[in-house]
Amino acid sequence: MTGVLRVVCWNVRSLRDDSAGVAAALAGLSPDVVLLQEAPRLLGSRLVNARLARRAGLRRTAGGASAAGNLLLVSRQVQVVQSHAVLLPRRRGLHRRGAVLAVLSLDGARFGVLGTHLDLDPEARLATAQRVRGPLPVVPPLIVGADLNEEPGSPAWQVLSRSLLDLGRDLGPTFPQRAPRRRIDGLFADPAFEVLGVQRPDPGPVTDHLPLVADLRLP
């Protein structure tokens, strides 16, 4: 449908559980933009991520090892105006964090996307949220997808979702997949988008999080 964008946000746990299942689930959703957390990022991960994109019928655009496991995939209908992989400074005793950012275009309309994965430590989590929502090269209207490692109302959640719609607010918990108890994954969009529908499908135990899916009409 012209002017309609489908976005998926999903933590895929380095494809350790069922890489073919993740690819099949993504292909079945027919997304235009996919923001993945915990994509493979170790030796050989570039080929693994490229294979995932190919199996899902998508294009690898930015990220993987270069963004600390954050990965951006897009459909063939989406044009990439610019894209960036960001590595944040290391924090002692914690996993290194990063983000993927891009300006994309669909049917002649431009929009920005940001994907990230916040820390387990509360102080570091807030600092990462503040850093990635700071003066980084994205333009409105903005879409943000993240594994926040905390629930709505907490400090980092408020920073990351600032001025954006919480698209998953009525969908329930996203983690763990087998018996969801916590809503720690977020998908947020500029109010300029018309929200046509949101869902939290369950593709089975292909990873330990449930994906978030939103259909948005471009402003």
Residue, then its C-alpha position, 0 to 999 in steps of 0.5 A: m500500500t502506497g505510503v504505508l511502512r511496516v517496522v519490526c523491532w526484535n532482539v534475536r539473541s545472536l541467532r543462537d536459538d534458530s537462525a532459520g526460524v528468525a529469517a522465516a519469521l521476518a520473511g512472513l512479516s514482510p517488513d519495510v524496516v527491521l531494527l534488530q538487537e543482539a544480532p551476531r557481532l563476533l568473527g564472521s558476523r558480517l556474513v551471518n547477518a548478510r545471510l539472514a537478510r537474504r533469507a528474509g528477503l531484505r537488505r543489510t543496511a548498517g550495523g552488526a559488529s560495527a554497532a555492538g549487535n544492533l542491525l538495520l535491515v530494509s526491504r527493496q522498496v526502501q531507499v537509503v539516504q544515509s546510514h550510520a553505525v555507532l559504537l559508544p565508549r566502553r564501560r568497565g565490566l559491561h558489554r559495549r553498546g552502540a546504535v544504528l541510525a539512518v535516513l530512509s525514504l519510501d514513496g518519496a517520503r523521508f524519515g529517520v530510524l534509530g535502533t539500540h540496546l540499552d545496558l543492564d546497569p541502570e546508570a549506564r542504561l540512562a547514559t546510553a539513552q541520553r547519548v543516542r537521543g542526543p545530537l546524532p545524525v537522524v532527522p524527524p519524523l523519527i522511529v526508535g526501536a530498542d531493547l531497553n532492559e527496563e520497563p515503561g516509566s523508568p528513567a531511560w525509557q522516558v529519555l529514549s521515547r521522548s516526544l514519541l508515541d509508545l506503539g507497544r503500550d497496549l500489547g503486553p510483555t515482550f520477555p521472555q518469549r515462553a512466558p512473557r512477564r516484562r515489557i522491556d522492548g519498545l517501538f516508538a514513533d513521531p506523532a506525525f505518523e498515522v498508526l494503522g496497527v501494532q502487533r506482538p506476534d509469537p513466532g515460537p522459540v526462535t529467540d527469547h524475545l517477542p517482536l514488535v510490529a507496527d504499520l505506519r502511514l508516512p506523513 
